[in-house]
Amino acid sequence: MAAFGTVFMPEMAISWFDGTSWSSAEMVSSDSLQLHPGAHVLHYSSTCFEGLKAFRHADGSVNIFRMDQNLARFAQSSRLLSLPAINTSATEKMILDAVARFASDVPEPPGSMYIRPTHIGTEPAIGKAAAPTQTSCQYILLSPVGDYFSGGDTTLRLLLEEDGMRCAPHMGMIKSGGNYASALHPITKAKQELQADQVLFCPNGDVQETGAANFLLIDGDEVITKALDESFLHGVTRDSILTIARDMGMKVSERELSVTELLERAAKPGCEAALSGTAAVLTSVGTLLYKGNEYKVGNGGVGATTLKLRQALNDIQWGKAEDKHGWLTRV
Ligand SMILES: Cc1ncc(COP(=O)(O)O)c(C=O)c1O
């Protein structure tokens, strides 16, 4: 099967901001985009994006998961990057129109249609290193996907990184390309030197997130994860799993978690850890690498509570359980 995110639907929805207003959205070929080589995004990284999914239900309908949350985060990222403001209802319509156009290509579960709204600064102005772009472009790419971590039910190895950080602390809640570029070097090093799957960034011992997912510790009937602040991405999956955990009567603790506490708790039998994200869904973490040592989380295997939470989330997404929080939008 093709790697996650490498197959695209042949058309995308696109709209341009000319400094005054947004153009009407159009469907255009998704294989190229014409930009001036001096475009603001190519020099000063004025870019943000989103990732959400549409799911096919047994009745044939196609349903997008928590689109309102992704639209709100897209608008927030655009604002915090000083990009032109997006009109969320226009962007919502672009998403709905694009998914409707390719509704018959939405894979059956466990696959889905990954939706990638993108917003970039287009002004040809290389003198604007310290000034915002006046013009921009947003487009909606679609990519049919299967499972992100192709290992199925194997567990992940995470390197705990205390010295560096994923991105500048004030950038964490912005979903912007520069943040991912900033994390690549430590991630690549950890993969090559320690066969780690991901790096769990823990600046100054504070357990934060990985390069592309949030981190949850599950100890008995308690889920522990970092409380929201501006230093990391506020995952929609994180919020959904915490809501489902509360619905199941579990205790949810959003608070600081230190590396010391993490390692202490992880050593207990039955303790579980997982990564949450639109792509990762909820994937078990089996091993933590820290200062040259390897620590198993619980027994190192896939956690039963992790599986239960993931199944409950998938059941809602796949239309197999009641959508009691109104998370799905039918296309
Ligand atoms: C850095 C980072 N943290 C967390 C997440 C999880 O966010 P979400 O659950 O909204 O996909 C992502 C994206 O998947 C991410 O890139």
Ligand as a Chemical Component Dictionary entry (heavy atoms), coordinates in Angstrom:
data_LIG
# 
_chem_comp.id                   LIG 
_chem_comp.type                 NON-POLYMER 
_chem_comp.pdbx_formal_charge   0 
_chem_comp.three_letter_code    LIG 
# 
loop_
_chem_comp_atom.comp_id 
_chem_comp_atom.atom_id 
_chem_comp_atom.alt_atom_id 
_chem_comp_atom.type_symbol 
_chem_comp_atom.charge 
_chem_comp_atom.model_Cartn_x 
_chem_comp_atom.model_Cartn_y 
_chem_comp_atom.model_Cartn_z 
_chem_comp_atom.pdbx_ordinal 
LIG C1 C1 C 0 2.515  18.383 16.589 1  
LIG C2 C2 C 0 1.195  17.727 16.652 2  
LIG N1 N1 N 0 0.638  17.513 17.854 3  
LIG C3 C3 C 0 -0.563 16.933 17.964 4  
LIG C4 C4 C 0 -1.284 16.543 16.843 5  
LIG C5 C5 C 0 -2.624 15.915 17.010 6  
LIG O1 O1 O 0 -3.631 16.799 16.583 7  
LIG P1 P1 P 0 -5.001 16.257 16.027 8  
LIG O2 O2 O 0 -5.522 15.289 17.025 9  
LIG O3 O3 O 0 -5.867 17.482 15.912 10 
LIG O4 O4 O 0 -4.733 15.624 14.724 11 
LIG C6 C6 C 0 -0.747 16.773 15.564 12 
LIG C7 C7 C 0 -1.459 16.426 14.313 13 
LIG O5 O5 O 0 -1.914 15.403 14.008 14 
LIG C8 C8 C 0 0.525  17.368 15.463 15 
LIG O6 O6 O 0 1.082  17.567 14.265 16 
# 
loop_
_chem_comp_bond.comp_id 
_chem_comp_bond.atom_id_1 
_chem_comp_bond.atom_id_2 
_chem_comp_bond.value_order 
_chem_comp_bond.pdbx_ordinal 
LIG C1 C2 SING 1  
LIG C2 N1 SING 2  
LIG C2 C8 DOUB 3  
LIG N1 C3 DOUB 4  
LIG C3 C4 SING 5  
LIG C4 C5 SING 6  
LIG C4 C6 DOUB 7  
LIG C5 O1 SING 8  
LIG O1 P1 SING 9  
LIG P1 O2 DOUB 10 
LIG P1 O3 SING 11 
LIG P1 O4 SING 12 
LIG C6 C7 SING 13 
LIG C6 C8 SING 14 
LIG C7 O5 DOUB 15 
LIG C8 O6 SING 16 
# 
